[in-house]
Amino acid sequence: MAGEAGPELRAWVDYFRDLGVHDFYRRGEAAGLAEIEAESGGLTESSPDEVDASAPIVVSPLAASPMKPISFNELEPVPTERVPVRERAAALEAIRAEIGDCTRCPLAYAGRKKIVFGDGSPAARLMFVGEGPGADEDAQGVPFVGKAGQLLNNMIAAMGLKREEVYIANIVKCRPPGNRVPEPVEANTCSQFLVRQIDVVRPEVIVALGATAATYLLGVRQSLSGLRGRWHTCRGAKLAVTYHPAFLLRDPRQKAEAWKDLQMVMGELGLKTPAKK
């Protein structure tokens, strides 16, 4: 257990140390960072397994980011003027440049290889938003390139579109360790950049792939079944919720339900199912 939790615990300590937070509390007693490191053998790359996972570190709420999902509609006003199509690629590049080699949340210290920004057309009418990068995406720096990405490509093709005609991004741009669900502090920290991507592309429709994407785009915690089958709004776009392709790989029986969601999107965009060859 300690060996599994060690790297993630070290990532959180490194993150808060960079923020200037050095006082942590464990087992009801105050302890300085030096004491924690001394007792754990030093939080270094060479000895992460020595961290005591049974002694969780709790940081003062004043030092942590909001733990409640924040609706993308509440973060900042949607710009009244659209970015001209010819300028959108450059605008997206500017956002990527601002992100840099990001160290704004603990995921920067949790073993990520590449920041996975986004992929597709800056002039897309349709945008897909997933949860976070997996191992293949982390290695290549492109969203949805693994098995789930292959299924997403098939879903896009079934709608009569090509991958390069849509825009694809994730709630977080760094791979969570072990492909776990992003923590609220991670998703809320990263949301500022996804909001700006949406505002640049200005899709007509956004498809939230899975419960995590829906939670953070809409700012509500609700079951997927309660969100599917009806329209929501996000940053001036209509938003539909469907299953994440990774879930569909685990439970192919739900593909028919996902197709119903995509047909609702197709109807909104005026798309017709391509004829079978």
BAVO-165110 format. One record per residue (C-alpha): residue number from 0; residue in three letters; x, y, z. Coordinates in steps of 0.5 Angstrom, whole numbers, plus 500, padded with zeros to 3 digits. Layout:
BEGIN
+-----+------+-----+-----+-----+
| pos | code |   X |   Y |   Z |
+-----+------+-----+-----+-----+
| NUM |  ALA |   X |   Y |   Z |
...
+-----+------+-----+-----+-----+
END
This chain:
BEGIN
+-----+------+-----+-----+-----+
| pos | code |   X |   Y |   Z |
+-----+------+-----+-----+-----+
|   0 |  MET | 500 | 500 | 500 |
|   1 |  ALA | 506 | 505 | 502 |
|   2 |  GLY | 509 | 503 | 495 |
|   3 |  GLU | 503 | 505 | 491 |
|   4 |  ALA | 501 | 511 | 495 |
|   5 |  GLY | 508 | 514 | 496 |
|   6 |  PRO | 509 | 518 | 489 |
|   7 |  GLU | 503 | 521 | 489 |
|   8 |  LEU | 504 | 523 | 497 |
|   9 |  ARG | 511 | 526 | 494 |
|  10 |  ALA | 507 | 530 | 489 |
|  11 |  TRP | 503 | 533 | 493 |
|  12 |  VAL | 508 | 535 | 498 |
|  13 |  ASP | 512 | 538 | 492 |
|  14 |  TYR | 506 | 542 | 490 |
|  15 |  PHE | 505 | 545 | 496 |
|  16 |  ARG | 512 | 546 | 498 |
|  17 |  ASP | 513 | 550 | 491 |
|  18 |  LEU | 507 | 554 | 494 |
|  19 |  GLY | 510 | 556 | 500 |
|  20 |  VAL | 506 | 552 | 504 |
|  21 |  HIS | 511 | 548 | 509 |
|  22 |  ASP | 507 | 546 | 515 |
|  23 |  PHE | 503 | 540 | 515 |
|  24 |  TYR | 498 | 536 | 520 |
|  25 |  ARG | 499 | 529 | 521 |
|  26 |  ARG | 495 | 524 | 526 |
|  27 |  GLY | 492 | 531 | 530 |
|  28 |  GLU | 499 | 533 | 531 |
|  29 |  ALA | 503 | 539 | 528 |
|  30 |  ALA | 509 | 537 | 524 |
|  31 |  GLY | 514 | 541 | 520 |
|  32 |  LEU | 516 | 539 | 513 |
|  33 |  ALA | 523 | 538 | 515 |
|  34 |  GLU | 520 | 533 | 520 |
|  35 |  ILE | 516 | 529 | 515 |
|  36 |  GLU | 522 | 529 | 510 |
|  37 |  ALA | 526 | 526 | 516 |
|  38 |  GLU | 521 | 521 | 518 |
|  39 |  SER | 520 | 518 | 511 |
|  40 |  GLY | 527 | 518 | 509 |
|  41 |  GLY | 527 | 524 | 505 |
|  42 |  LEU | 521 | 525 | 499 |
|  43 |  THR | 526 | 524 | 494 |
|  44 |  GLU | 526 | 520 | 487 |
|  45 |  SER | 530 | 515 | 490 |
|  46 |  SER | 526 | 513 | 496 |
|  47 |  PRO | 518 | 514 | 495 |
|  48 |  ASP | 517 | 507 | 497 |
|  49 |  GLU | 519 | 510 | 504 |
|  50 |  VAL | 513 | 515 | 505 |
|  51 |  ASP | 508 | 512 | 511 |
|  52 |  ALA | 502 | 512 | 507 |
|  53 |  SER | 498 | 511 | 513 |
|  54 |  ALA | 499 | 518 | 516 |
|  55 |  PRO | 496 | 522 | 511 |
|  56 |  ILE | 498 | 529 | 510 |
|  57 |  VAL | 492 | 535 | 511 |
|  58 |  VAL | 493 | 542 | 509 |
|  59 |  SER | 490 | 548 | 511 |
|  60 |  PRO | 484 | 549 | 507 |
|  61 |  LEU | 487 | 556 | 506 |
|  62 |  ALA | 492 | 553 | 502 |
|  63 |  ALA | 488 | 549 | 497 |
|  64 |  SER | 484 | 550 | 491 |
|  65 |  PRO | 476 | 550 | 491 |
|  66 |  MET | 474 | 542 | 492 |
|  67 |  LYS | 467 | 544 | 489 |
|  68 |  PRO | 466 | 543 | 482 |
|  69 |  ILE | 466 | 550 | 478 |
|  70 |  SER | 461 | 551 | 473 |
|  71 |  PHE | 465 | 553 | 466 |
|  72 |  ASN | 459 | 558 | 466 |
|  73 |  GLU | 461 | 561 | 472 |
|  74 |  LEU | 468 | 562 | 471 |
|  75 |  GLU | 468 | 568 | 467 |
|  76 |  PRO | 464 | 572 | 462 |
|  77 |  VAL | 463 | 569 | 455 |
|  78 |  PRO | 467 | 574 | 450 |
|  79 |  THR | 462 | 578 | 446 |
|  80 |  GLU | 466 | 578 | 440 |
|  81 |  ARG | 469 | 571 | 437 |
|  82 |  VAL | 476 | 570 | 435 |
|  83 |  PRO | 476 | 570 | 427 |
|  84 |  VAL | 477 | 563 | 424 |
|  85 |  ARG | 484 | 565 | 421 |
|  86 |  GLU | 486 | 567 | 428 |
|  87 |  ARG | 484 | 561 | 432 |
|  88 |  ALA | 490 | 557 | 431 |
|  89 |  ALA | 495 | 562 | 433 |
|  90 |  ALA | 490 | 564 | 439 |
|  91 |  LEU | 490 | 556 | 441 |
|  92 |  GLU | 498 | 556 | 440 |
|  93 |  ALA | 498 | 562 | 445 |
|  94 |  ILE | 494 | 559 | 450 |
|  95 |  ARG | 499 | 553 | 450 |
|  96 |  ALA | 505 | 557 | 450 |
|  97 |  GLU | 502 | 560 | 457 |
|  98 |  ILE | 501 | 553 | 460 |
|  99 |  GLY | 508 | 552 | 459 |
| 100 |  ASP | 511 | 546 | 463 |
| 101 |  CYS | 506 | 547 | 468 |
| 102 |  THR | 507 | 546 | 475 |
| 103 |  ARG | 500 | 549 | 477 |
| 104 |  CYS | 497 | 543 | 481 |
| 105 |  PRO | 500 | 536 | 484 |
| 106 |  LEU | 499 | 533 | 477 |
| 107 |  ALA | 506 | 536 | 475 |
| 108 |  TYR | 509 | 532 | 480 |
| 109 |  ALA | 506 | 526 | 479 |
| 110 |  GLY | 510 | 523 | 473 |
| 111 |  ARG | 507 | 526 | 467 |
| 112 |  LYS | 511 | 526 | 461 |
| 113 |  LYS | 507 | 531 | 456 |
| 114 |  ILE | 502 | 536 | 457 |
| 115 |  VAL | 496 | 534 | 453 |
| 116 |  PHE | 493 | 540 | 450 |
| 117 |  GLY | 488 | 539 | 445 |
| 118 |  ASP | 487 | 536 | 438 |
| 119 |  GLY | 483 | 538 | 432 |
| 120 |  SER | 480 | 544 | 428 |
| 121 |  PRO | 480 | 551 | 431 |
| 122 |  ALA | 474 | 552 | 427 |
| 123 |  ALA | 470 | 546 | 429 |
| 124 |  ARG | 462 | 546 | 430 |
| 125 |  LEU | 463 | 540 | 435 |
| 126 |  MET | 468 | 539 | 441 |
| 127 |  PHE | 469 | 533 | 445 |
| 128 |  VAL | 471 | 533 | 452 |
| 129 |  GLY | 474 | 527 | 456 |
| 130 |  GLU | 477 | 526 | 463 |
| 131 |  GLY | 484 | 526 | 462 |
| 132 |  PRO | 490 | 523 | 458 |
| 133 |  GLY | 492 | 516 | 459 |
| 134 |  ALA | 498 | 512 | 458 |
| 135 |  ASP | 498 | 513 | 450 |
| 136 |  GLU | 496 | 520 | 450 |
| 137 |  ASP | 502 | 522 | 456 |
| 138 |  ALA | 507 | 519 | 451 |
| 139 |  GLN | 505 | 522 | 445 |
| 140 |  GLY | 502 | 529 | 447 |
| 141 |  VAL | 495 | 528 | 443 |
| 142 |  PRO | 488 | 526 | 446 |
| 143 |  PHE | 485 | 520 | 445 |
| 144 |  VAL | 490 | 516 | 441 |
| 145 |  GLY | 489 | 509 | 445 |
| 146 |  LYS | 484 | 504 | 444 |
| 147 |  ALA | 479 | 509 | 447 |
| 148 |  GLY | 481 | 514 | 442 |
| 149 |  GLN | 480 | 509 | 436 |
| 150 |  LEU | 473 | 508 | 439 |
| 151 |  LEU | 472 | 515 | 439 |
| 152 |  ASN | 475 | 516 | 432 |
| 153 |  ASN | 469 | 511 | 430 |
| 154 |  MET | 464 | 514 | 433 |
| 155 |  ILE | 466 | 521 | 430 |
| 156 |  ALA | 466 | 517 | 423 |
| 157 |  ALA | 459 | 514 | 424 |
| 158 |  MET | 457 | 521 | 425 |
| 159 |  GLY | 459 | 523 | 418 |
| 160 |  LEU | 465 | 527 | 420 |
| 161 |  LYS | 473 | 526 | 420 |
| 162 |  ARG | 477 | 527 | 427 |
| 163 |  GLU | 480 | 533 | 424 |
| 164 |  GLU | 474 | 536 | 423 |
| 165 |  VAL | 472 | 536 | 430 |
| 166 |  TYR | 476 | 539 | 436 |
| 167 |  ILE | 478 | 534 | 442 |
| 168 |  ALA | 481 | 536 | 449 |
| 169 |  ASN | 480 | 534 | 456 |
| 170 |  ILE | 478 | 536 | 463 |
| 171 |  VAL | 486 | 536 | 465 |
| 172 |  LYS | 492 | 536 | 461 |
| 173 |  CYS | 496 | 532 | 465 |
| 174 |  ARG | 495 | 524 | 466 |
| 175 |  PRO | 493 | 523 | 473 |
| 176 |  PRO | 497 | 517 | 476 |
| 177 |  GLY | 494 | 510 | 475 |
| 178 |  ASN | 489 | 514 | 471 |
| 179 |  ARG | 485 | 515 | 477 |
| 180 |  VAL | 479 | 521 | 477 |
| 181 |  PRO | 482 | 528 | 477 |
| 182 |  GLU | 482 | 531 | 484 |
| 183 |  PRO | 478 | 537 | 484 |
| 184 |  VAL | 484 | 542 | 486 |
| 185 |  GLU | 487 | 539 | 479 |
| 186 |  ALA | 481 | 540 | 475 |
| 187 |  ASN | 479 | 547 | 478 |
| 188 |  THR | 486 | 549 | 477 |
| 189 |  CYS | 486 | 546 | 469 |
| 190 |  SER | 479 | 549 | 468 |
| 191 |  GLN | 482 | 556 | 466 |
| 192 |  PHE | 485 | 554 | 460 |
| 193 |  LEU | 480 | 549 | 457 |
| 194 |  VAL | 475 | 555 | 458 |
| 195 |  ARG | 479 | 559 | 454 |
| 196 |  GLN | 480 | 553 | 448 |
| 197 |  ILE | 472 | 553 | 448 |
| 198 |  ASP | 472 | 561 | 447 |
| 199 |  VAL | 477 | 561 | 442 |
| 200 |  VAL | 474 | 555 | 438 |
| 201 |  ARG | 466 | 557 | 439 |
| 202 |  PRO | 463 | 550 | 438 |
| 203 |  GLU | 456 | 550 | 437 |
| 204 |  VAL | 456 | 543 | 441 |
| 205 |  ILE | 460 | 540 | 446 |
| 206 |  VAL | 460 | 533 | 448 |
| 207 |  ALA | 462 | 531 | 455 |
| 208 |  LEU | 465 | 524 | 455 |
| 209 |  GLY | 463 | 521 | 461 |
| 210 |  ALA | 461 | 523 | 468 |
| 211 |  THR | 468 | 527 | 470 |
| 212 |  ALA | 467 | 531 | 464 |
| 213 |  ALA | 460 | 533 | 465 |
| 214 |  THR | 461 | 534 | 473 |
| 215 |  TYR | 466 | 540 | 471 |
| 216 |  LEU | 463 | 543 | 465 |
| 217 |  LEU | 457 | 544 | 468 |
| 218 |  GLY | 459 | 544 | 476 |
| 219 |  VAL | 454 | 539 | 478 |
| 220 |  ARG | 455 | 532 | 481 |
| 221 |  GLN | 449 | 528 | 478 |
| 222 |  SER | 449 | 521 | 475 |
| 223 |  LEU | 450 | 520 | 468 |
| 224 |  SER | 443 | 517 | 467 |
| 225 |  GLY | 440 | 524 | 470 |
| 226 |  LEU | 444 | 528 | 465 |
| 227 |  ARG | 444 | 524 | 458 |
| 228 |  GLY | 438 | 525 | 453 |
| 229 |  ARG | 437 | 532 | 454 |
| 230 |  TRP | 441 | 539 | 452 |
| 231 |  HIS | 445 | 543 | 457 |
| 232 |  THR | 449 | 549 | 456 |
| 233 |  CYS | 456 | 551 | 457 |
| 234 |  ARG | 460 | 557 | 454 |
| 235 |  GLY | 454 | 559 | 449 |
| 236 |  ALA | 454 | 552 | 446 |
| 237 |  LYS | 449 | 546 | 447 |
| 238 |  LEU | 452 | 541 | 451 |
| 239 |  ALA | 450 | 533 | 451 |
| 240 |  VAL | 453 | 528 | 455 |
| 241 |  THR | 454 | 521 | 453 |
| 242 |  TYR | 459 | 515 | 456 |
| 243 |  HIS | 466 | 515 | 455 |
| 244 |  PRO | 469 | 511 | 450 |
| 245 |  ALA | 473 | 507 | 455 |
| 246 |  PHE | 467 | 505 | 459 |
| 247 |  LEU | 464 | 503 | 452 |
| 248 |  LEU | 470 | 498 | 451 |
| 249 |  ARG | 469 | 495 | 458 |
| 250 |  ASP | 461 | 495 | 457 |
| 251 |  PRO | 460 | 494 | 449 |
| 252 |  ARG | 452 | 493 | 451 |
| 253 |  GLN | 452 | 501 | 452 |
| 254 |  LYS | 454 | 503 | 445 |
| 255 |  ALA | 447 | 503 | 443 |
| 256 |  GLU | 445 | 508 | 448 |
| 257 |  ALA | 451 | 512 | 446 |
| 258 |  TRP | 449 | 512 | 439 |
| 259 |  LYS | 442 | 515 | 441 |
| 260 |  ASP | 446 | 521 | 444 |
| 261 |  LEU | 450 | 522 | 438 |
| 262 |  GLN | 444 | 522 | 434 |
| 263 |  MET | 441 | 527 | 438 |
| 264 |  VAL | 448 | 531 | 437 |
| 265 |  MET | 447 | 530 | 429 |
| 266 |  GLY | 440 | 532 | 429 |
| 267 |  GLU | 442 | 539 | 432 |
| 268 |  LEU | 448 | 540 | 427 |
| 269 |  GLY | 444 | 537 | 421 |
| 270 |  LEU | 448 | 531 | 420 |
| 271 |  LYS | 446 | 525 | 416 |
| 272 |  THR | 448 | 518 | 418 |
| 273 |  PRO | 453 | 516 | 412 |
| 274 |  ALA | 451 | 511 | 407 |
| 275 |  LYS | 454 | 504 | 408 |
| 276 |  LYS | 459 | 502 | 403 |
+-----+------+-----+-----+-----+
END
